[in-house]
């Protein structure tokens, strides 16, 4: 478990009170089937089961720790139109919170939003059925929620939909870049409006699903739905006086979704501006990232929080250099596997080979070793082959050619157009004369 605590505030003079216990999580993406196979017990892709299991564990934690409020900051499913089985599994866990009378805010993210903003989102069903204690954050509004430990204000800012801009007459004919600017201005104006509505005596949380300037991206770009709007950090933490006044002091915690990498975008200030991150790794780009959620002790002006790391499916890259192993390149890979524990891991193997060794590698033997070591799934066995220079350039006498001639042959081997080859030859000659 990795703890990150922050407490320094412009409103610290408020009388001490019991903290409101808030659990913040985001980006479940139920429906991600990368590197999965069908689970015979459920009929569901086993990677999807991993994501559903993480959601269940979060609800278990919220109930065991007697959370007063839960905020889900968007992206319940992988697609805008999830299949009924995935909707059922998500609803089962949300209903546990509802029955336990834990107020829960479900913010809509880009994966939850339909293309047409008049259609229902994937989480609107909870509002339609008037499910107790469940609040849907589909628009920019300030909710006032009573919890077991007192009132909380939660401002909701869902995924900024560009279609809201294109529907306005004054925005017809604008370029994509101009629409981006208008959308970012709209969100900034809404943030100021919401801040101006806050009661300064009651704890206040802002939850949003968007990209904040300065945030470090994760692998979400590979599953991105919709074009990003970038919101300035200053709009969340203050630093300028806008129409609604100074924004920063009005929020005690900013609960964000959308970016999969857990981080606090405002590490040296108050309030914390936190991406809780996704609940499971989706690919090898997230191999080293911790996954989990935020546990917040919310007080007006003196909020603290920590990141709770979860035990999620591991991704493992195993690298082997077989260039010194002559006619036994497979042995180098087997030794590399022995240095790791791939139990229940999604594993990829990368092996460095000489050209003469490529045909000698025995992939099936490598797969058997991984299976016997308890590997969950083999994502692939990749070869990084060091090709002989003569083979690449179509040469038998490379040593007899000048550097200029070798460069020319290289361009030819890459099927570079004749006019481009002439241009590059001249540039190369100029460089070599320096």
C-alpha positions as CSV (number, residue, x, y, z in Angstrom):
1,X,0.0,0.0,0.0
2,X,1.4,3.4,-1.0
3,X,0.3,6.4,1.1
4,X,0.2,9.9,-0.1
5,X,-1.1,12.5,2.4
6,X,-1.8,16.2,2.0
7,X,-3.1,18.7,4.5
8,X,-2.6,22.4,4.3
9,X,-5.4,24.7,3.7
10,X,-6.7,28.2,3.4
11,X,-9.7,27.3,5.7
12,X,-7.9,25.5,8.5
13,X,-9.5,27.8,11.2
14,X,-12.7,25.7,10.9
15,X,-13.7,23.8,14.1
16,X,-12.4,20.2,14.2
17,X,-15.0,17.6,13.1
18,X,-15.1,13.9,12.3
19,X,-13.9,13.4,8.8
20,X,-16.3,12.3,6.1
21,X,-14.9,9.1,4.7
22,X,-14.8,9.2,0.9
23,X,-13.8,6.5,-1.5
24,X,-12.8,7.7,-5.0
25,X,-12.3,5.4,-8.0
26,X,-12.6,5.6,-11.7
27,X,-12.1,3.9,-15.1
28,X,-13.3,0.4,-14.7
29,X,-13.7,-0.2,-18.4
30,X,-15.7,-3.4,-18.0
31,X,-15.5,-5.2,-21.3
32,X,-11.8,-5.0,-21.9
33,X,-10.9,-8.4,-23.3
34,X,-7.2,-7.9,-24.1
35,X,-5.2,-11.0,-23.4
36,X,-8.2,-12.9,-22.1
37,X,-10.0,-16.2,-22.7
38,X,-13.5,-17.4,-21.8
39,X,-13.9,-18.4,-18.1
40,X,-15.9,-21.7,-18.2
41,X,-17.6,-21.0,-14.9
42,X,-19.2,-17.7,-15.9
43,X,-19.1,-17.7,-19.7
44,X,-17.4,-14.3,-19.6
45,X,-13.9,-13.4,-20.9
46,X,-11.6,-14.0,-17.9
47,X,-10.0,-10.5,-18.3
48,X,-13.5,-9.0,-17.9
49,X,-13.9,-11.1,-14.8
50,X,-10.6,-9.5,-13.5
51,X,-12.1,-6.0,-13.9
52,X,-15.4,-7.1,-12.3
53,X,-13.5,-8.6,-9.4
54,X,-11.7,-5.3,-8.8
55,X,-15.0,-3.5,-8.6
56,X,-16.3,-6.0,-6.1
57,X,-13.2,-5.6,-4.0
58,X,-13.7,-1.8,-4.0
59,X,-17.3,-2.2,-2.8
60,X,-16.1,-4.7,-0.1
61,X,-13.6,-2.1,1.1
62,X,-16.1,0.7,1.1
63,X,-18.5,-1.3,3.2
64,X,-15.9,-2.7,5.6
65,X,-14.4,0.7,6.2
66,X,-17.8,2.3,6.6
67,X,-17.4,4.8,3.7
68,X,-19.8,7.8,4.0
69,X,-19.6,8.6,0.3
70,X,-18.4,6.9,-2.9
71,X,-17.5,8.8,-6.0
72,X,-17.0,7.0,-9.3
73,X,-15.3,9.4,-11.7
74,X,-16.4,7.9,-15.0
75,X,-15.9,5.2,-17.6
76,X,-17.9,2.2,-16.4
77,X,-17.6,0.2,-19.6
78,X,-15.3,-0.2,-22.5
79,X,-17.9,0.9,-25.0
80,X,-20.9,3.2,-25.1
81,X,-23.3,0.3,-25.7
82,X,-22.2,-2.5,-23.2
83,X,-23.8,-5.9,-23.5
84,X,-26.4,-6.8,-20.9
85,X,-24.2,-9.2,-19.0
86,X,-21.6,-6.5,-18.3
87,X,-24.4,-4.1,-17.3
88,X,-25.7,-6.7,-14.9
89,X,-22.3,-7.2,-13.2
90,X,-21.8,-3.5,-12.8
91,X,-25.3,-3.0,-11.4
92,X,-24.8,-5.8,-8.8
93,X,-22.0,-4.0,-7.1
94,X,-23.6,-0.5,-7.3
95,X,-26.8,-2.0,-5.8
96,X,-24.7,-3.2,-2.8
97,X,-23.8,0.4,-2.1
98,X,-27.4,1.5,-2.5
99,X,-28.8,-1.1,-0.1
100,X,-26.1,-0.2,2.4
101,X,-27.3,3.4,2.2
102,X,-23.9,4.7,1.0
103,X,-24.5,7.8,-1.2
104,X,-22.7,7.1,-4.5
105,X,-22.0,9.5,-7.3
106,X,-21.7,8.0,-10.8
107,X,-20.0,10.5,-13.2
108,X,-20.3,9.9,-16.9
109,X,-17.1,9.6,-18.8
110,X,-16.4,9.5,-22.5
111,X,-16.9,5.7,-22.7
112,X,-20.3,6.2,-21.0
113,X,-21.6,9.0,-23.3
114,X,-23.6,8.3,-26.5
115,X,-22.6,10.2,-29.7
116,X,-25.9,12.1,-29.5
117,X,-26.2,13.8,-26.1
118,X,-30.0,13.4,-26.2
119,X,-29.6,9.6,-25.9
120,X,-29.2,7.8,-22.5
121,X,-25.8,7.1,-21.1
122,X,-24.8,3.6,-19.9
123,X,-25.5,4.5,-16.3
124,X,-28.8,6.5,-16.7
125,X,-30.8,3.4,-15.8
126,X,-30.1,4.0,-12.1
127,X,-31.8,7.5,-12.3
128,X,-34.6,6.1,-14.4
129,X,-35.4,3.5,-11.8
130,X,-34.9,6.0,-9.0
131,X,-32.4,3.8,-7.3
132,X,-32.0,5.1,-3.7
133,X,-28.7,6.8,-2.8
134,X,-27.3,6.8,-6.4
135,X,-26.6,10.1,-8.0
136,X,-25.9,10.4,-11.8
137,X,-23.4,13.1,-12.8
138,X,-24.5,13.8,-16.4
139,X,-24.4,17.6,-16.3
140,X,-22.5,20.4,-14.6
141,X,-24.2,20.8,-11.3
142,X,-23.6,21.1,-7.5
143,X,-25.1,18.2,-5.5
144,X,-25.8,18.6,-1.8
145,X,-25.6,15.2,-0.2
146,X,-26.4,14.2,3.3
147,X,-24.0,11.5,4.7
148,X,-23.9,9.7,8.0
149,X,-21.2,12.2,9.2
150,X,-22.8,15.3,7.8
151,X,-23.4,17.2,4.5
152,X,-21.1,17.2,1.5
153,X,-21.1,19.3,-1.7
154,X,-20.1,17.4,-4.8
155,X,-19.7,19.3,-8.1
156,X,-20.0,17.1,-11.2
157,X,-18.3,17.9,-14.5
158,X,-18.8,15.0,-16.9
159,X,-16.9,14.4,-20.1
160,X,-17.0,17.6,-22.2
161,X,-19.0,16.6,-25.3
162,X,-18.0,18.5,-28.5
163,X,-21.6,17.9,-29.9
164,X,-22.8,20.5,-27.4
165,X,-20.7,23.1,-29.1
166,X,-21.5,22.1,-32.7
167,X,-25.3,22.4,-32.0
168,X,-24.9,26.1,-31.3
169,X,-25.4,28.4,-34.3
170,X,-22.5,30.7,-33.4
171,X,-20.1,27.7,-33.6
172,X,-21.1,26.5,-37.1
173,X,-18.2,26.4,-39.5
174,X,-15.5,26.5,-36.8
175,X,-12.4,24.3,-37.2
176,X,-11.7,21.4,-34.9
177,X,-9.1,23.5,-33.1
178,X,-11.5,26.4,-32.6
179,X,-14.2,24.0,-31.3
180,X,-11.6,22.7,-28.8
181,X,-10.9,26.2,-27.6
182,X,-14.7,26.9,-27.2
183,X,-15.2,23.6,-25.3
184,X,-12.3,24.3,-22.9
185,X,-13.7,27.9,-22.4
186,X,-17.1,26.4,-21.6
187,X,-15.7,24.0,-19.0
188,X,-13.7,26.7,-17.4
189,X,-16.8,28.9,-17.2
190,X,-18.8,26.1,-15.6
191,X,-16.0,25.4,-13.1
192,X,-16.2,29.1,-12.0
193,X,-20.0,29.0,-11.8
194,X,-19.9,25.9,-9.6
195,X,-17.3,27.3,-7.3
196,X,-19.4,30.4,-6.8
197,X,-22.3,28.2,-5.7
198,X,-20.3,26.5,-2.9
199,X,-21.2,27.0,0.7
200,X,-17.8,27.8,2.3
201,X,-18.8,26.2,5.6
202,X,-19.4,22.7,4.1
203,X,-16.8,20.3,2.7
204,X,-16.8,20.5,-1.1
205,X,-15.5,18.0,-3.7
206,X,-15.2,18.5,-7.4
207,X,-15.4,15.4,-9.6
208,X,-14.6,15.6,-13.3
209,X,-13.8,13.4,-16.3
210,X,-11.3,15.2,-18.5
211,X,-7.6,15.9,-19.0
212,X,-5.8,18.4,-16.8
213,X,-2.8,20.2,-18.2
214,X,0.4,18.7,-16.7
215,X,-1.0,15.3,-16.2
216,X,1.0,12.2,-17.2
217,X,-0.8,10.1,-19.7
218,X,-1.2,6.3,-19.4
219,X,-2.4,3.7,-21.9
220,X,-5.9,5.3,-22.1
221,X,-4.9,6.8,-25.5
222,X,-5.2,3.3,-27.0
223,X,-8.8,2.9,-26.0
224,X,-9.8,6.6,-26.4
225,X,-13.3,7.5,-27.4
226,X,-13.7,11.1,-28.5
227,X,-11.2,13.9,-28.8
228,X,-9.6,15.4,-25.7
229,X,-10.2,18.8,-24.2
230,X,-7.3,20.1,-22.0
231,X,-8.4,21.9,-18.8
232,X,-5.8,24.2,-17.1
233,X,-4.8,23.2,-13.6
234,X,-5.2,26.8,-12.5
235,X,-9.0,26.4,-13.2
236,X,-9.1,23.7,-10.5
237,X,-6.7,25.1,-7.8
238,X,-7.0,28.9,-8.3
239,X,-4.3,31.3,-9.1
240,X,-6.5,33.8,-11.0
241,X,-9.6,35.7,-10.2
242,X,-12.3,34.9,-12.7
243,X,-16.0,35.9,-12.9
244,X,-16.8,33.4,-10.1
245,X,-14.0,34.5,-7.9
246,X,-10.9,32.5,-6.8
247,X,-11.6,28.8,-7.5
248,X,-9.0,26.9,-5.6
249,X,-10.0,27.4,-1.9
250,X,-13.6,26.3,-2.7
251,X,-12.6,22.6,-3.2
252,X,-11.3,20.3,-0.5
253,X,-10.5,17.4,-3.0
254,X,-10.7,17.1,-6.7
255,X,-11.7,13.5,-7.8
256,X,-10.8,12.9,-11.4
257,X,-11.2,10.1,-14.0
258,X,-10.1,9.6,-17.6
259,X,-6.3,9.2,-17.2
260,X,-5.3,5.6,-16.2
261,X,-2.1,6.5,-14.4
262,X,-2.6,7.3,-10.8
263,X,-1.3,10.7,-9.9
264,X,-1.8,13.9,-8.0
265,X,-1.5,16.8,-10.5
266,X,-1.2,19.3,-7.6
267,X,1.4,17.6,-5.3
268,X,2.6,20.7,-3.6
269,X,-0.7,22.5,-3.0
270,X,-4.3,22.3,-1.7
271,X,-6.6,20.8,-2.8
272,X,-5.1,17.5,-4.1
273,X,-6.1,17.0,-7.7
274,X,-6.1,13.3,-8.0
275,X,-6.5,10.8,-10.8
276,X,-7.3,7.6,-9.0
277,X,-6.3,5.7,-12.1
278,X,-7.8,2.6,-13.7
279,X,-8.5,-0.6,-11.7
280,X,-6.6,-3.1,-13.9
281,X,-3.8,-2.9,-16.4
282,X,-4.9,-3.0,-20.0
283,X,-1.6,-3.6,-21.8
284,X,2.2,-3.7,-21.3
285,X,2.3,0.1,-21.3
286,X,0.9,-0.2,-17.8
287,X,3.2,-3.0,-16.7
288,X,4.9,-1.1,-13.9
289,X,2.0,1.0,-12.8
290,X,0.3,0.6,-9.4
291,X,-3.5,0.2,-9.6
292,X,-6.1,1.1,-7.0
293,X,-8.2,3.9,-5.6
294,X,-8.2,6.9,-3.2
295,X,-9.4,6.9,0.4
296,X,-10.1,10.4,1.5
297,X,-10.8,11.9,5.0
298,X,-12.7,14.9,4.0
299,X,-12.8,18.0,6.3
300,X,-13.4,21.6,5.3
301,X,-10.0,23.0,4.7
302,X,-7.9,20.1,6.1
303,X,-8.6,17.1,3.9
304,X,-6.1,14.2,3.8
305,X,-6.0,11.3,1.4
306,X,-4.0,8.2,0.5
307,X,-3.8,5.8,-2.4
308,X,-4.8,2.2,-1.7
309,X,-3.0,-0.2,-4.0
310,X,-4.9,-3.3,-5.2
311,X,-3.5,-6.7,-6.1
312,X,-4.2,-6.8,-9.8
313,X,-3.2,-9.1,-12.7
314,X,0.5,-8.7,-13.5
315,X,2.0,-8.0,-16.9
316,X,5.6,-9.3,-17.2
317,X,8.2,-8.8,-20.0
318,X,11.0,-11.3,-20.1
319,X,14.0,-10.3,-22.1
320,X,16.8,-12.7,-23.1
321,X,20.0,-12.1,-25.0
322,X,20.9,-15.3,-26.9
323,X,23.7,-13.8,-29.0
324,X,26.4,-15.6,-26.9
325,X,24.6,-19.0,-27.0
326,X,25.7,-20.2,-30.4
327,X,23.4,-23.0,-31.6
328,X,21.4,-23.1,-28.4
329,X,19.4,-19.8,-28.3
330,X,16.5,-21.4,-26.6
331,X,18.6,-22.1,-23.5
332,X,19.1,-18.4,-23.0
333,X,15.4,-17.8,-22.9
334,X,14.8,-20.7,-20.5
335,X,17.4,-19.3,-18.1
336,X,15.7,-15.9,-18.3
337,X,12.3,-17.5,-17.4
338,X,13.9,-19.2,-14.4
339,X,14.9,-15.8,-13.1
340,X,11.3,-14.7,-12.9
341,X,8.1,-15.8,-11.3
342,X,5.4,-15.6,-14.0
343,X,2.7,-17.2,-11.9
344,X,-0.7,-15.9,-13.1
345,X,1.0,-13.3,-15.2
346,X,0.4,-12.1,-18.8
347,X,3.8,-12.7,-20.2
348,X,5.6,-11.5,-23.3
349,X,9.1,-12.7,-24.3
350,X,11.6,-10.8,-26.3
351,X,14.8,-12.5,-27.4
352,X,17.8,-11.0,-29.1
353,X,19.3,-13.2,-31.7
354,X,21.9,-13.3,-34.4
355,X,20.6,-14.0,-37.9
356,X,22.1,-17.5,-38.0
357,X,20.2,-18.3,-34.7
358,X,16.8,-17.4,-35.8
359,X,15.8,-20.8,-37.3
360,X,17.3,-22.5,-34.2
361,X,14.9,-21.0,-31.7
362,X,12.3,-23.4,-30.3
363,X,9.2,-21.4,-29.4
364,X,7.1,-24.4,-28.3
365,X,9.7,-25.3,-25.7
366,X,9.6,-21.7,-24.4
367,X,5.8,-21.9,-24.2
368,X,5.9,-25.2,-22.3
369,X,8.3,-23.7,-19.8
370,X,6.1,-20.7,-19.2
371,X,3.0,-22.9,-18.8
372,X,4.7,-25.1,-16.3
373,X,5.8,-22.0,-14.4
374,X,2.1,-21.1,-14.0
375,X,1.9,-18.3,-16.6
376,X,-1.7,-17.1,-17.1
377,X,-1.3,-16.2,-20.8
378,X,1.5,-15.9,-23.3
379,X,1.1,-12.6,-25.1
380,X,3.8,-13.5,-27.7
381,X,7.4,-14.4,-28.3
382,X,9.2,-11.6,-30.2
383,X,12.5,-11.9,-32.0
384,X,15.0,-9.0,-32.2
385,X,17.3,-10.3,-35.0
386,X,20.6,-8.7,-35.7
387,X,20.7,-8.9,-39.5
388,X,24.0,-9.1,-41.3
389,X,24.9,-5.9,-43.1
390,X,25.5,-7.7,-46.4
391,X,22.1,-9.3,-46.2
392,X,20.3,-6.0,-45.6
393,X,22.1,-4.1,-48.3
394,X,22.3,-6.9,-50.9
395,X,26.1,-6.8,-50.8
396,X,28.9,-9.4,-50.8
397,X,31.8,-7.0,-50.7
398,X,30.7,-4.2,-48.3
399,X,34.3,-3.5,-47.2
400,X,35.2,-2.5,-50.7
401,X,32.7,0.3,-50.9
402,X,33.1,3.9,-49.7
403,X,30.8,5.3,-47.0
404,X,29.0,7.3,-49.7
405,X,28.3,4.2,-51.7
406,X,27.1,2.3,-48.7
407,X,24.7,5.0,-47.8
408,X,23.4,5.0,-51.4
409,X,22.9,1.2,-51.3
410,X,21.0,1.6,-48.0
411,X,18.5,4.0,-49.6
412,X,18.1,1.6,-52.5
413,X,17.4,-1.3,-50.1
414,X,14.6,0.7,-48.5
415,X,13.0,1.3,-51.9
416,X,13.5,5.0,-51.6
417,X,12.2,6.9,-54.7
418,X,14.9,7.9,-57.1
419,X,14.4,11.7,-56.7
420,X,14.4,11.3,-52.9
421,X,17.6,9.1,-53.1
422,X,19.4,11.8,-55.1
423,X,18.4,14.4,-52.5
424,X,19.5,12.3,-49.6
425,X,22.8,11.4,-51.3
426,X,23.6,15.1,-51.6
427,X,22.7,15.8,-48.0
428,X,24.9,12.8,-46.9
429,X,27.8,14.0,-48.9
430,X,27.5,17.5,-47.4
431,X,27.5,16.1,-43.9
432,X,30.5,13.9,-44.5
433,X,32.5,16.9,-45.7
434,X,31.9,18.8,-42.5
